[in-house]
Amino acid sequence: MTTIGEGMKTEVTPGIKRRYISREYKMKILQEYDSCTRVGEKGELLRREGLYSSSVTAWRRQLLKGNLDNQRLLAIEVENQRLKRELEIAQKVIDVQKKILDISELGLNRK
């Protein structure tokens, strides 16, 4: 290392080391992300983990393309979680629609 003047160093120090993310961590985050149901819950997860939504999207693409180990089984598990969440929402919507229909029928029967 060469010094110029008092206390000045000319050596270049290495930059920030890239973060390594394991397959297990990616799968854990994908499953957790897909199980989020409340408004803002996905954003909370991303902030907590220090991730961007683009990372989750890229990981999902890797999973579906087969770039992650056990890709077929894991892809099915992730898709299953997403479909379960959609089904749960659809069932709630149907229940609300049934209640609205029951209420409207009560109003028509009173006349």
Beta strands, then each sheet from edge to edge (+ up, - down):
strand 1: 3-4
strand 2: 8-9
sheet 1: 1+ 2-
end
